[in-house]
Amino acid sequence: MSRPVLAAAGLLAGIPVVLATLGPPLSALPASGGPPFAPDGFLGTDVLGRDVLGVLLHGGASMLAITFTATALSYLAGGLIGLLAGAARSRWLDELLMRPLDIVLAIPGILILLLAASLAGHGPVIVTAVVVVVNAPAIARLVRAATLDAARRPAAEAMRLQGENWWAIHAGYVGRCLRRPLLADAGARLTSAVYLTGAANFLGAGLAPDSPDWAVAIDRNKAGLLLQPWAVLAPAALVVAFTIGVNLLADELTRGKP
């Protein structure tokens, strides 16, 4: 691993996470009603007349909470399905588990988001559910392929001959073999979750329009980009820094020792 790259990745991903974690308890959400797109304060005001710096300190908590929660649930659901399909040694169970996921993979994520918003309304729960539905099938396919490969290795066969149970073989040995491919995939899944969360807020299917969420701030303030660019550029920079940072971090960690 390259220490400078690892440090840069940690810095890029860490700044948005620290702001999202420490921002809300350390500062009050600025009140609206002031002059919109004014140069007042350190970064000026937004479309609602709120201090942009205060919005930044509060806007990351919602986005990153949805992102991390949805990604964790995606790996839980997709990983379980993929592990069962790869370890079942049953063609009919493999087909039963994987073929419905192929249908979901064929549908664009934005279309699933719009469909969910039209049927179930909007809010963080809906956005989280959509991210899980979109990401879990790809994770399941990755886990299934890695499980099939690991379960056929000599070490796994030797464990079967020694009478090891299913849990010891698949949750133990196969699970350890899954760490590197899942780590390599984690950056892409987090990026996908950020993209879908941001898209939901852009389309009005996510949080309320007056939420300080970074994606909502980018959407609501884009009309004043030339008047007060920091209202758009500052939250956009934090989102970009987070996505680049987590992908660099995943890439560097997979270059380490297995």
N, C-alpha and C positions, 0 to 999 in steps of 0.2 A: 504494500500500500504506500502511496505517496503522501507523506505527512502534510506538505503544503496544500495539496488538493483536498485532503480530508479536512484540514482546518478551514479552508475556504468554503467547502460544502457545509460544514457545521455552522459556520458564520451565516451563510445565506439562509439556511433553513432555520437557524436558531433565532435570528432577530424577529421574524414574524411570530414564531411560537412564544418567545418571551413577551412580546408586546400583547399578544392575545391572552396570555396567562396573567400577567401582572397589570395590564392596562386597566381593566374594569375595577379591581379593588383599590387601585391607587389614585383614580381620578373619577370625577362625576361626569356623566354624559352631558355635554353642553346643551343648553336650551336653544330651541329654534326661535325664529321670529326676528332675528337681526337682519341687516342688509345682506342680500344674497351676492355671492361672488365678490366680496369686498376684500381688500388687502389687509384687513384687521387681523391681529395676532401673528403667530409665527408662520403659519401656512395659509392664512386667509380663512374665508368662510365658504360654506358650500351653498347649494341651491336653496336650502331651508334656513340659511343664515347661521348655521352652527359652526363652531370652530373646527377646522379640518383636523387639527392635531388631536382634539378630544374624540372626534369620530374615529380616527385611526386607532386610538388606544382601546376603543370599545368594539370596533368592527371585526376584529379577527377572531374573537371568541366564538361567535356563531358559525362562521365558515369553517374554522378548523375543528370545532366540535362535531359538526356534521360530517366533515371529511374523514376524521379518524374513526368515528363511530361506524360510519357506513363501510369504510375499508375493512375494519375488523370484522364486521358482520359478513361482508363479502367473502373473506377468507374462511370464516367459520362455516358458512353454508357451502361455498364452492369446494373448500378443502375436504369437507366430510363426504360430499357427493363423489368427488374425484377419487378419494381414497377407497370408498366402497366399490366404485366401478372398477378400479384398477386391481383391487385385491380380491374381488369376488370369485374369480375363476369360473364365472358363469356368463355365457354369451347373452342369455335372455335378460339377466339383471343388468348387465352392461348396457344393452340397448334400451332397456326401460329407463335407466337413469340418464343416459347421455342424449338420446334423440330429442326429447323435449327442449334440452338446452340448445341444440342446434337451431331450433326454430327461433328462440329468443335471440341468438347471435345474429340471425338474419335480419332482425328489425333494428333500425337505427335508434340509438339511445335517446335522441331528441324526440323522436316519434313516441317512444314509450313514456317520456316525460310529459309530453302534451296530452297523451291519452290518459295518464294517471291524473293530471291536473283537471281535465274535463270531467272525469268520473268521480274523483274523490276530493277535489278542492286543492288547496295549497297549504304549505306549512313545512316545517323541518322534518316531520315524520314522513310526509309524502316524498320529500326529496331524498331522505335516507333510504326509504324503501326502493325508490327508482334506481339509486346508485347500486344497491345490492343486487337488484334484478339484472342490471346491465353488466356488472362486473363478475358476478358469481359464475356464470357459464364459462367465461374464459379461464378463470382460476380452476374450475373443475377439470377442464380439458388439460391444463398444464399439470395438475396434480395426478390425474389419471395416467398421463404419459410417463411421468417420472416414477410413479408407483409401479407400473408395468415393468419398467426397466430395472428398478431396484429389486423387485420381488423375484426376478429371474436370475439374479447374480448368484455366484457360488456361495457366498456367505449366507444368503437367505435360504438356499436349498439345504445347506449344512444345518441351519437352525431347525428346519423342518424335520430333518433326519434325526436330530437329537431330541425331538419331541416338544420343542418350544411351542407355546400356544399362539393363537392368531394375534393377540394383543402384543406380545413380546416381539413378534416379527415385524408387524406393520406399524404399530405405534412407537416401537423402539428403533429397530434398525432402519426400516423404510422411512420413518419420520425423520431420522437424522440425515438420510440421503436427500430429503426434500428441502432442507434448509437453504442450500445455495440457490436452486432455481426459484424458490419463493422469495428470497431476498432480492434476486435480480429483477423479479417481477413487481416488487413492492413499489418502486418508484413510479412505474407506469400506472399501477392501480391508484395510487394517491393522486397522480396527475389527472387521471380520468375522473376521480371523485371531485377534485377541485373544478374541473371543467363542467361537469354536470351540475354541481352546486351553483356555480356562477351562471350557467345557462338558465337554470330554474329561476334565479333572481332576476336575470335580464328579461325573461319571458313573463314575469309576474306570477310564477307558480311556486315561488319560494317564500321568502320572508316578506314582511310588510314593506310598502314603499318608503316609509320613514325610518326603517331600520338602519342603524349605523354600519351594517354589514359591508365589508369591502366591495363585494360584487355589486350590491345595491348602490353603493356610493359611486362606483364607476358608471353605472347605467344612468342614475339620476343626474349626475353632474356633467355628462358628456356635452350637453348643450352649451355649457359655459366654459368649454375647454380653452378657448382663446382669451376669455376674460380672467379666469382663475384656474390655470392648468394644474396646480397642485391638488385640487379637489379630485382630479382624475388620475394624475400621474403617481401620486403618493400611494394610494391603495393598489393601483395596478403594479407598481414596483414591488410591493410586499408580496403580492400573489405570485409574480414572476420569480422573485427571489426564493420563495418557498418551494415552488415546483422544480426549479433548477437545482436547488440545494439538496432536496431529497433524492433526486435522480443521481446526482454526483455522489452522494453519500452511499447509495445502494451500489453503484458501480465500483466504488473504491473498496467497499466491504467485501464484495464478491471476488476481488483480486487477492484477498488475503488467503491464509491457509485454510483448507477445508476442515 
